[in-house]
């Protein structure tokens, strides 16, 4: 899966929430490229500062300043909010007047974010460019990439337009590309909620999703296509074998039974 290049910005909010707005940038880069030690040096282009950030710029005469913790909300290329991360110890390293004019700036900040998984940038950039618009894009990812995909899908879920679901709907899951636990959740998430859809990324999270408010209404039906081959591969998933003591499929069946999910193994 190749990187997507585009301009898509972000908003920054302090710990006071929406009433503590720090400003909006036209473009953000560097967020998904950790430095040694885990910090991230983030470039904010076309920044229109507000609140605490504007005050720091004014008082410090464009010099560096410690800003504190914040919520960084990602925007797509149409300035629609698509996800957010809590970022800690935001430090303004440098800021200059932007060539774009209009009172905007180009800034560099250093911050810490422990919840961005390695490889997440590829999936986020597809969402930011609005190119994540079909099922199956995750299939070319390796195990680490699929895990990152699921973390992005979870983060993005609350920003999606709600889908219409009703009881007794049948969802078809394509087992031909299920090779391990993470690929099972990738396939299930898009079966229920469409491209980049989330419906769990471990058994506990799946059980939570089946409790409601995550896109499917029980009772429900799951048509598991290519089930035999995919279940055989799940039995061979070494990581799931260790985590669930070789009982992943057994525990999965128990959850489906408890939550009133009828599974058709096709």
ChimeraX commands (.cxc) that place a marker at each C-alpha (Angstrom):
marker #1 position 0.00,0.00,0.00 radius 0.5
marker #1 position 1.60,3.26,-1.11 radius 0.5
marker #1 position 1.64,6.58,0.74 radius 0.5
marker #1 position -0.88,9.22,-0.32 radius 0.5
marker #1 position 0.34,12.81,-0.62 radius 0.5
marker #1 position -2.14,15.60,0.00 radius 0.5
marker #1 position -2.79,18.63,2.15 radius 0.5
marker #1 position -5.06,18.04,5.13 radius 0.5
marker #1 position -4.90,19.88,8.39 radius 0.5
marker #1 position -5.85,19.65,12.02 radius 0.5
marker #1 position -7.39,21.49,14.96 radius 0.5
marker #1 position -5.89,21.80,18.41 radius 0.5
marker #1 position -7.87,21.99,21.65 radius 0.5
marker #1 position -6.48,22.40,25.15 radius 0.5
marker #1 position -7.58,20.36,28.13 radius 0.5
marker #1 position -10.64,22.59,28.50 radius 0.5
marker #1 position -12.24,20.95,25.44 radius 0.5
marker #1 position -14.09,22.85,22.73 radius 0.5
marker #1 position -14.00,26.03,24.82 radius 0.5
marker #1 position -10.19,25.86,24.85 radius 0.5
marker #1 position -9.52,26.16,21.11 radius 0.5
marker #1 position -5.87,26.68,20.14 radius 0.5
marker #1 position -6.30,27.06,16.40 radius 0.5
marker #1 position -6.41,25.28,13.07 radius 0.5
marker #1 position -3.69,24.43,10.55 radius 0.5
marker #1 position -4.17,23.98,6.82 radius 0.5
marker #1 position -1.67,21.12,6.71 radius 0.5
marker #1 position 0.05,18.85,9.23 radius 0.5
marker #1 position 3.06,16.60,8.70 radius 0.5
marker #1 position 5.42,14.60,10.87 radius 0.5
marker #1 position 2.78,13.29,13.26 radius 0.5
marker #1 position 3.28,9.68,12.16 radius 0.5
marker #1 position 7.09,9.81,12.16 radius 0.5
marker #1 position 8.34,9.30,15.74 radius 0.5
marker #1 position 11.77,10.53,16.73 radius 0.5
marker #1 position 14.18,8.49,18.78 radius 0.5
marker #1 position 12.69,8.30,22.25 radius 0.5
marker #1 position 9.10,8.44,21.01 radius 0.5
marker #1 position 8.59,12.18,20.65 radius 0.5
marker #1 position 7.17,13.60,17.42 radius 0.5
marker #1 position 8.19,16.79,15.64 radius 0.5
marker #1 position 5.08,18.08,13.90 radius 0.5
marker #1 position 4.97,20.79,11.26 radius 0.5
marker #1 position 1.83,22.93,11.10 radius 0.5
marker #1 position 1.49,24.94,7.88 radius 0.5
marker #1 position -1.04,27.74,7.41 radius 0.5
marker #1 position -1.70,27.87,11.15 radius 0.5
marker #1 position -4.39,30.26,12.36 radius 0.5
marker #1 position -3.67,30.41,16.11 radius 0.5
marker #1 position -6.22,31.11,18.82 radius 0.5
marker #1 position -6.52,30.97,22.59 radius 0.5
marker #1 position -3.48,29.78,24.53 radius 0.5
marker #1 position -1.42,29.29,21.38 radius 0.5
marker #1 position -2.06,32.83,20.17 radius 0.5
marker #1 position -1.24,34.19,23.60 radius 0.5
marker #1 position 2.06,32.28,23.67 radius 0.5
marker #1 position 3.00,33.63,20.25 radius 0.5
marker #1 position 2.19,37.18,21.31 radius 0.5
marker #1 position 3.95,37.05,24.68 radius 0.5
marker #1 position 7.01,35.16,23.48 radius 0.5
marker #1 position 7.52,37.17,20.30 radius 0.5
marker #1 position 7.59,34.02,18.12 radius 0.5
marker #1 position 10.06,32.22,20.40 radius 0.5
marker #1 position 9.63,28.74,21.82 radius 0.5
marker #1 position 7.08,28.02,24.55 radius 0.5
marker #1 position 5.61,25.10,26.49 radius 0.5
marker #1 position 1.90,24.75,25.72 radius 0.5
marker #1 position 0.88,21.68,27.75 radius 0.5
marker #1 position -1.47,18.84,26.80 radius 0.5
marker #1 position -3.99,18.96,23.97 radius 0.5
marker #1 position -6.39,17.07,21.75 radius 0.5
marker #1 position -5.25,17.03,18.14 radius 0.5
marker #1 position -8.18,16.55,15.77 radius 0.5
marker #1 position -7.32,15.38,12.26 radius 0.5
marker #1 position -9.15,16.86,9.27 radius 0.5
marker #1 position -9.57,15.44,5.80 radius 0.5
marker #1 position -8.89,17.38,2.60 radius 0.5
marker #1 position -12.37,18.95,2.89 radius 0.5
marker #1 position -11.76,20.07,6.51 radius 0.5
marker #1 position -14.12,17.44,7.93 radius 0.5
marker #1 position -13.09,16.04,11.33 radius 0.5
marker #1 position -12.11,12.36,11.01 radius 0.5
marker #1 position -10.35,11.43,14.26 radius 0.5
marker #1 position -8.33,12.71,17.20 radius 0.5
marker #1 position -5.45,11.91,19.54 radius 0.5
marker #1 position -4.54,13.10,23.00 radius 0.5
marker #1 position -1.06,14.61,22.75 radius 0.5
marker #1 position 1.08,15.43,25.77 radius 0.5
marker #1 position 3.73,18.04,26.52 radius 0.5
marker #1 position 3.20,20.11,23.40 radius 0.5
marker #1 position 6.17,22.44,22.95 radius 0.5
marker #1 position 6.29,25.23,20.41 radius 0.5
marker #1 position 9.76,24.96,18.86 radius 0.5
marker #1 position 9.54,27.66,16.20 radius 0.5
marker #1 position 7.01,29.79,14.38 radius 0.5
marker #1 position 7.28,32.16,11.43 radius 0.5
marker #1 position 4.80,34.19,9.43 radius 0.5
marker #1 position 3.44,32.06,6.60 radius 0.5
marker #1 position 3.94,33.07,2.99 radius 0.5
marker #1 position 0.22,32.31,2.58 radius 0.5
marker #1 position -0.57,35.56,4.35 radius 0.5
marker #1 position -3.90,36.22,6.03 radius 0.5
marker #1 position -2.35,36.33,9.48 radius 0.5
marker #1 position -1.32,32.66,9.34 radius 0.5
marker #1 position 1.91,31.05,10.53 radius 0.5
marker #1 position 4.08,28.04,9.86 radius 0.5
marker #1 position 5.02,26.36,13.13 radius 0.5
marker #1 position 6.96,23.38,14.42 radius 0.5
marker #1 position 5.90,21.70,17.65 radius 0.5
marker #1 position 7.27,18.74,19.55 radius 0.5
marker #1 position 4.79,16.49,21.31 radius 0.5
marker #1 position 4.32,13.03,22.76 radius 0.5
marker #1 position 1.57,10.62,21.71 radius 0.5
marker #1 position 1.66,7.04,22.98 radius 0.5
marker #1 position -1.48,5.82,21.20 radius 0.5
marker #1 position -0.37,6.20,17.57 radius 0.5
marker #1 position 0.65,2.72,16.43 radius 0.5
marker #1 position 3.51,2.27,13.95 radius 0.5
marker #1 position 2.18,2.24,10.40 radius 0.5
marker #1 position -0.98,4.23,11.20 radius 0.5
marker #1 position -0.07,7.06,8.86 radius 0.5
marker #1 position -0.81,5.04,5.72 radius 0.5
marker #1 position -4.41,4.42,6.78 radius 0.5
marker #1 position -4.93,7.95,8.09 radius 0.5
marker #1 position -3.66,9.43,4.84 radius 0.5
marker #1 position -6.18,7.37,2.88 radius 0.5
marker #1 position -8.93,8.76,5.10 radius 0.5
marker #1 position -7.54,12.30,4.88 radius 0.5
marker #1 position -7.51,12.15,1.07 radius 0.5
marker #1 position -10.97,10.49,0.97 radius 0.5
marker #1 position -9.50,7.54,-0.94 radius 0.5
marker #1 position -10.52,4.93,1.61 radius 0.5
marker #1 position -13.82,4.38,-0.16 radius 0.5
marker #1 position -13.98,0.66,-0.91 radius 0.5
marker #1 position -13.67,-2.64,0.93 radius 0.5
marker #1 position -10.53,-4.73,0.94 radius 0.5
marker #1 position -7.83,-2.05,0.94 radius 0.5
marker #1 position -6.40,-3.54,4.15 radius 0.5
marker #1 position -5.65,-6.87,2.46 radius 0.5
marker #1 position -2.20,-5.80,1.24 radius 0.5
marker #1 position -1.05,-4.91,4.77 radius 0.5
marker #1 position 1.20,-7.09,6.91 radius 0.5
marker #1 position 0.33,-8.06,10.49 radius 0.5
marker #1 position 1.65,-4.81,11.95 radius 0.5
marker #1 position -0.15,-2.79,9.29 radius 0.5
marker #1 position -3.45,-4.55,9.97 radius 0.5
marker #1 position -3.10,-3.83,13.67 radius 0.5
marker #1 position -2.49,-0.18,12.87 radius 0.5
marker #1 position -5.49,-0.24,10.50 radius 0.5
marker #1 position -7.73,-1.47,13.30 radius 0.5
marker #1 position -6.48,1.22,15.69 radius 0.5
marker #1 position -7.31,3.89,13.11 radius 0.5
marker #1 position -10.73,2.34,12.44 radius 0.5
marker #1 position -11.49,2.47,16.18 radius 0.5
marker #1 position -10.36,6.09,16.44 radius 0.5
marker #1 position -12.31,7.07,13.33 radius 0.5
marker #1 position -15.53,5.25,14.28 radius 0.5
marker #1 position -17.06,8.10,16.29 radius 0.5
marker #1 position -16.58,10.50,13.37 radius 0.5
marker #1 position -18.35,8.38,10.76 radius 0.5
marker #1 position -21.87,9.01,9.57 radius 0.5
marker #1 position -24.07,6.49,11.41 radius 0.5
marker #1 position -25.17,3.51,9.34 radius 0.5
marker #1 position -28.76,2.28,9.42 radius 0.5
marker #1 position -29.04,-1.18,10.99 radius 0.5
marker #1 position -32.00,-3.26,12.13 radius 0.5
marker #1 position -32.42,-6.62,13.87 radius 0.5
marker #1 position -31.99,-9.85,11.90 radius 0.5
marker #1 position -29.76,-8.31,9.22 radius 0.5
marker #1 position -27.30,-10.71,7.59 radius 0.5
marker #1 position -23.69,-9.59,7.20 radius 0.5
marker #1 position -21.39,-11.41,4.80 radius 0.5
marker #1 position -17.76,-11.79,5.84 radius 0.5
marker #1 position -15.21,-12.76,3.19 radius 0.5
marker #1 position -12.94,-15.38,4.73 radius 0.5
marker #1 position -10.63,-15.70,1.74 radius 0.5
marker #1 position -8.32,-13.02,3.15 radius 0.5
marker #1 position -8.50,-14.01,6.81 radius 0.5
marker #1 position -5.11,-15.32,7.90 radius 0.5
marker #1 position -4.94,-14.33,11.57 radius 0.5
marker #1 position -6.94,-12.63,14.31 radius 0.5
marker #1 position -6.32,-9.08,13.07 radius 0.5
marker #1 position -7.44,-9.87,9.51 radius 0.5
marker #1 position -10.61,-11.44,10.94 radius 0.5
marker #1 position -11.51,-8.14,12.62 radius 0.5
marker #1 position -10.61,-6.14,9.49 radius 0.5
marker #1 position -12.98,-8.31,7.45 radius 0.5
marker #1 position -15.72,-8.24,10.09 radius 0.5
marker #1 position -15.47,-4.48,10.58 radius 0.5
marker #1 position -15.99,-3.71,6.91 radius 0.5
marker #1 position -18.75,-6.33,6.63 radius 0.5
marker #1 position -20.72,-4.53,9.35 radius 0.5
marker #1 position -19.72,-0.89,8.86 radius 0.5
marker #1 position -18.24,-0.59,5.36 radius 0.5
marker #1 position -14.76,0.56,4.28 radius 0.5
marker #1 position -12.47,1.16,7.29 radius 0.5
marker #1 position -15.30,0.00,9.52 radius 0.5
marker #1 position -14.63,-1.07,13.08 radius 0.5
marker #1 position -16.28,-3.91,14.96 radius 0.5
marker #1 position -13.68,-4.97,17.50 radius 0.5
marker #1 position -9.95,-5.67,17.48 radius 0.5
marker #1 position -9.81,-8.38,20.14 radius 0.5
marker #1 position -12.39,-10.71,21.65 radius 0.5
marker #1 position -13.20,-8.38,24.54 radius 0.5
marker #1 position -13.75,-5.47,22.15 radius 0.5
marker #1 position -15.90,-7.65,19.88 radius 0.5
marker #1 position -18.07,-8.56,22.85 radius 0.5
marker #1 position -18.44,-4.85,23.65 radius 0.5
marker #1 position -19.42,-4.08,20.05 radius 0.5
marker #1 position -22.10,-6.76,20.15 radius 0.5
marker #1 position -23.55,-5.09,23.24 radius 0.5
marker #1 position -24.81,-2.27,21.00 radius 0.5
marker #1 position -23.99,1.21,19.65 radius 0.5
marker #1 position -21.27,-0.02,17.29 radius 0.5
marker #1 position -23.21,-0.66,14.10 radius 0.5
marker #1 position -25.10,-3.95,14.33 radius 0.5
marker #1 position -28.37,-4.72,16.09 radius 0.5
marker #1 position -28.99,-8.15,17.58 radius 0.5
marker #1 position -30.22,-10.68,16.75 radius 0.5
marker #1 position -28.02,-10.77,13.66 radius 0.5
marker #1 position -26.75,-13.27,11.12 radius 0.5
marker #1 position -23.14,-13.67,9.99 radius 0.5
marker #1 position -22.58,-15.45,6.68 radius 0.5
marker #1 position -18.96,-16.57,6.90 radius 0.5
marker #1 position -17.81,-17.31,3.36 radius 0.5
marker #1 position -14.74,-19.51,2.76 radius 0.5
marker #1 position -15.10,-20.41,6.42 radius 0.5
marker #1 position -13.27,-23.73,6.49 radius 0.5
marker #1 position -9.99,-22.48,5.05 radius 0.5
marker #1 position -10.05,-19.27,7.08 radius 0.5
marker #1 position -10.81,-21.10,10.32 radius 0.5
marker #1 position -7.96,-23.51,9.62 radius 0.5
marker #1 position -5.63,-20.53,9.22 radius 0.5
marker #1 position -6.93,-18.97,12.44 radius 0.5
marker #1 position -6.08,-22.20,14.27 radius 0.5
marker #1 position -2.52,-21.81,12.99 radius 0.5
marker #1 position -2.17,-18.18,14.11 radius 0.5
marker #1 position 0.72,-18.44,16.55 radius 0.5
marker #1 position 0.02,-15.13,18.29 radius 0.5
marker #1 position -3.66,-15.94,18.89 radius 0.5
marker #1 position -2.68,-19.44,20.02 radius 0.5
marker #1 position -0.46,-17.96,22.72 radius 0.5
marker #1 position -2.93,-15.26,23.78 radius 0.5
marker #1 position -5.97,-17.54,23.94 radius 0.5
marker #1 position -4.20,-20.83,24.71 radius 0.5
marker #1 position -5.30,-22.29,21.38 radius 0.5
marker #1 position -9.00,-21.61,22.06 radius 0.5
marker #1 position -9.64,-18.51,19.94 radius 0.5
marker #1 position -12.35,-20.09,17.78 radius 0.5
marker #1 position -13.96,-21.67,20.83 radius 0.5
marker #1 position -14.13,-18.32,22.64 radius 0.5
marker #1 position -15.34,-16.61,19.45 radius 0.5
marker #1 position -18.21,-19.10,19.12 radius 0.5
marker #1 position -19.16,-18.59,22.76 radius 0.5
marker #1 position -19.38,-14.82,22.26 radius 0.5
marker #1 position -21.51,-15.20,19.14 radius 0.5
marker #1 position -23.84,-17.62,20.94 radius 0.5
marker #1 position -24.13,-15.43,24.04 radius 0.5
marker #1 position -24.86,-12.33,21.94 radius 0.5
marker #1 position -27.48,-14.01,19.74 radius 0.5
marker #1 position -25.44,-14.07,16.53 radius 0.5
marker #1 position -26.29,-16.88,14.11 radius 0.5
marker #1 position -23.22,-17.90,12.10 radius 0.5
marker #1 position -23.61,-19.67,8.78 radius 0.5
marker #1 position -20.33,-21.37,7.89 radius 0.5
marker #1 position -20.26,-21.31,4.10 radius 0.5
marker link #1:1,2 radius 0.2
marker link #1:2,3 radius 0.2
marker link #1:3,4 radius 0.2
marker link #1:4,5 radius 0.2
marker link #1:5,6 radius 0.2
marker link #1:6,7 radius 0.2
marker link #1:7,8 radius 0.2
marker link #1:8,9 radius 0.2
marker link #1:9,10 radius 0.2
marker link #1:10,11 radius 0.2
marker link #1:11,12 radius 0.2
marker link #1:12,13 radius 0.2
marker link #1:13,14 radius 0.2
marker link #1:14,15 radius 0.2
marker link #1:15,16 radius 0.2
marker link #1:16,17 radius 0.2
marker link #1:17,18 radius 0.2
marker link #1:18,19 radius 0.2
marker link #1:19,20 radius 0.2
marker link #1:20,21 radius 0.2
marker link #1:21,22 radius 0.2
marker link #1:22,23 radius 0.2
marker link #1:23,24 radius 0.2
marker link #1:24,25 radius 0.2
marker link #1:25,26 radius 0.2
marker link #1:26,27 radius 0.2
marker link #1:27,28 radius 0.2
marker link #1:28,29 radius 0.2
marker link #1:29,30 radius 0.2
marker link #1:30,31 radius 0.2
marker link #1:31,32 radius 0.2
marker link #1:32,33 radius 0.2
marker link #1:33,34 radius 0.2
marker link #1:34,35 radius 0.2
marker link #1:35,36 radius 0.2
marker link #1:36,37 radius 0.2
marker link #1:37,38 radius 0.2
marker link #1:38,39 radius 0.2
marker link #1:39,40 radius 0.2
marker link #1:40,41 radius 0.2
marker link #1:41,42 radius 0.2
marker link #1:42,43 radius 0.2
marker link #1:43,44 radius 0.2
marker link #1:44,45 radius 0.2
marker link #1:45,46 radius 0.2
marker link #1:46,47 radius 0.2
marker link #1:47,48 radius 0.2
marker link #1:48,49 radius 0.2
marker link #1:49,50 radius 0.2
marker link #1:50,51 radius 0.2
marker link #1:51,52 radius 0.2
marker link #1:52,53 radius 0.2
marker link #1:53,54 radius 0.2
marker link #1:54,55 radius 0.2
marker link #1:55,56 radius 0.2
marker link #1:56,57 radius 0.2
marker link #1:57,58 radius 0.2
marker link #1:58,59 radius 0.2
marker link #1:59,60 radius 0.2
marker link #1:60,61 radius 0.2
marker link #1:61,62 radius 0.2
marker link #1:62,63 radius 0.2
marker link #1:63,64 radius 0.2
marker link #1:64,65 radius 0.2
marker link #1:65,66 radius 0.2
marker link #1:66,67 radius 0.2
marker link #1:67,68 radius 0.2
marker link #1:68,69 radius 0.2
marker link #1:69,70 radius 0.2
marker link #1:70,71 radius 0.2
marker link #1:71,72 radius 0.2
marker link #1:72,73 radius 0.2
marker link #1:73,74 radius 0.2
marker link #1:74,75 radius 0.2
marker link #1:75,76 radius 0.2
marker link #1:76,77 radius 0.2
marker link #1:77,78 radius 0.2
marker link #1:78,79 radius 0.2
marker link #1:79,80 radius 0.2
marker link #1:80,81 radius 0.2
marker link #1:81,82 radius 0.2
marker link #1:82,83 radius 0.2
marker link #1:83,84 radius 0.2
marker link #1:84,85 radius 0.2
marker link #1:85,86 radius 0.2
marker link #1:86,87 radius 0.2
marker link #1:87,88 radius 0.2
marker link #1:88,89 radius 0.2
marker link #1:89,90 radius 0.2
marker link #1:90,91 radius 0.2
marker link #1:91,92 radius 0.2
marker link #1:92,93 radius 0.2
marker link #1:93,94 radius 0.2
marker link #1:94,95 radius 0.2
marker link #1:95,96 radius 0.2
marker link #1:96,97 radius 0.2
marker link #1:97,98 radius 0.2
marker link #1:98,99 radius 0.2
marker link #1:99,100 radius 0.2
marker link #1:100,101 radius 0.2
marker link #1:101,102 radius 0.2
marker link #1:102,103 radius 0.2
marker link #1:103,104 radius 0.2
marker link #1:104,105 radius 0.2
marker link #1:105,106 radius 0.2
marker link #1:106,107 radius 0.2
marker link #1:107,108 radius 0.2
marker link #1:108,109 radius 0.2
marker link #1:109,110 radius 0.2
marker link #1:110,111 radius 0.2
marker link #1:111,112 radius 0.2
marker link #1:112,113 radius 0.2
marker link #1:113,114 radius 0.2
marker link #1:114,115 radius 0.2
marker link #1:115,116 radius 0.2
marker link #1:116,117 radius 0.2
marker link #1:117,118 radius 0.2
marker link #1:118,119 radius 0.2
marker link #1:119,120 radius 0.2
marker link #1:120,121 radius 0.2
marker link #1:121,122 radius 0.2
marker link #1:122,123 radius 0.2
marker link #1:123,124 radius 0.2
marker link #1:124,125 radius 0.2
marker link #1:125,126 radius 0.2
marker link #1:126,127 radius 0.2
marker link #1:127,128 radius 0.2
marker link #1:128,129 radius 0.2
marker link #1:129,130 radius 0.2
marker link #1:130,131 radius 0.2
marker link #1:131,132 radius 0.2
marker link #1:132,133 radius 0.2
marker link #1:133,134 radius 0.2
marker link #1:134,135 radius 0.2
marker link #1:135,136 radius 0.2
marker link #1:136,137 radius 0.2
marker link #1:137,138 radius 0.2
marker link #1:138,139 radius 0.2
marker link #1:139,140 radius 0.2
marker link #1:140,141 radius 0.2
marker link #1:141,142 radius 0.2
marker link #1:142,143 radius 0.2
marker link #1:143,144 radius 0.2
marker link #1:144,145 radius 0.2
marker link #1:145,146 radius 0.2
marker link #1:146,147 radius 0.2
marker link #1:147,148 radius 0.2
marker link #1:148,149 radius 0.2
marker link #1:149,150 radius 0.2
marker link #1:150,151 radius 0.2
marker link #1:151,152 radius 0.2
marker link #1:152,153 radius 0.2
marker link #1:153,154 radius 0.2
marker link #1:154,155 radius 0.2
marker link #1:155,156 radius 0.2
marker link #1:156,157 radius 0.2
marker link #1:157,158 radius 0.2
marker link #1:158,159 radius 0.2
marker link #1:159,160 radius 0.2
marker link #1:160,161 radius 0.2
marker link #1:161,162 radius 0.2
marker link #1:162,163 radius 0.2
marker link #1:163,164 radius 0.2
marker link #1:164,165 radius 0.2
marker link #1:165,166 radius 0.2
marker link #1:166,167 radius 0.2
marker link #1:167,168 radius 0.2
marker link #1:168,169 radius 0.2
marker link #1:169,170 radius 0.2
marker link #1:170,171 radius 0.2
marker link #1:171,172 radius 0.2
marker link #1:172,173 radius 0.2
marker link #1:173,174 radius 0.2
marker link #1:174,175 radius 0.2
marker link #1:175,176 radius 0.2
marker link #1:176,177 radius 0.2
marker link #1:177,178 radius 0.2
marker link #1:178,179 radius 0.2
marker link #1:179,180 radius 0.2
marker link #1:180,181 radius 0.2
marker link #1:181,182 radius 0.2
marker link #1:182,183 radius 0.2
marker link #1:183,184 radius 0.2
marker link #1:184,185 radius 0.2
marker link #1:185,186 radius 0.2
marker link #1:186,187 radius 0.2
marker link #1:187,188 radius 0.2
marker link #1:188,189 radius 0.2
marker link #1:189,190 radius 0.2
marker link #1:190,191 radius 0.2
marker link #1:191,192 radius 0.2
marker link #1:192,193 radius 0.2
marker link #1:193,194 radius 0.2
marker link #1:194,195 radius 0.2
marker link #1:195,196 radius 0.2
marker link #1:196,197 radius 0.2
marker link #1:197,198 radius 0.2
marker link #1:198,199 radius 0.2
marker link #1:199,200 radius 0.2
marker link #1:200,201 radius 0.2
marker link #1:201,202 radius 0.2
marker link #1:202,203 radius 0.2
marker link #1:203,204 radius 0.2
marker link #1:204,205 radius 0.2
marker link #1:205,206 radius 0.2
marker link #1:206,207 radius 0.2
marker link #1:207,208 radius 0.2
marker link #1:208,209 radius 0.2
marker link #1:209,210 radius 0.2
marker link #1:210,211 radius 0.2
marker link #1:211,212 radius 0.2
marker link #1:212,213 radius 0.2
marker link #1:213,214 radius 0.2
marker link #1:214,215 radius 0.2
marker link #1:215,216 radius 0.2
marker link #1:216,217 radius 0.2
marker link #1:217,218 radius 0.2
marker link #1:218,219 radius 0.2
marker link #1:219,220 radius 0.2
marker link #1:220,221 radius 0.2
marker link #1:221,222 radius 0.2
marker link #1:222,223 radius 0.2
marker link #1:223,224 radius 0.2
marker link #1:224,225 radius 0.2
marker link #1:225,226 radius 0.2
marker link #1:226,227 radius 0.2
marker link #1:227,228 radius 0.2
marker link #1:228,229 radius 0.2
marker link #1:229,230 radius 0.2
marker link #1:230,231 radius 0.2
marker link #1:231,232 radius 0.2
marker link #1:232,233 radius 0.2
marker link #1:233,234 radius 0.2
marker link #1:234,235 radius 0.2
marker link #1:235,236 radius 0.2
marker link #1:236,237 radius 0.2
marker link #1:237,238 radius 0.2
marker link #1:238,239 radius 0.2
marker link #1:239,240 radius 0.2
marker link #1:240,241 radius 0.2
marker link #1:241,242 radius 0.2
marker link #1:242,243 radius 0.2
marker link #1:243,244 radius 0.2
marker link #1:244,245 radius 0.2
marker link #1:245,246 radius 0.2
marker link #1:246,247 radius 0.2
marker link #1:247,248 radius 0.2
marker link #1:248,249 radius 0.2
marker link #1:249,250 radius 0.2
marker link #1:250,251 radius 0.2
marker link #1:251,252 radius 0.2
marker link #1:252,253 radius 0.2
marker link #1:253,254 radius 0.2
marker link #1:254,255 radius 0.2
marker link #1:255,256 radius 0.2
marker link #1:256,257 radius 0.2
marker link #1:257,258 radius 0.2
marker link #1:258,259 radius 0.2
marker link #1:259,260 radius 0.2
marker link #1:260,261 radius 0.2
marker link #1:261,262 radius 0.2
marker link #1:262,263 radius 0.2
marker link #1:263,264 radius 0.2
marker link #1:264,265 radius 0.2
marker link #1:265,266 radius 0.2
view
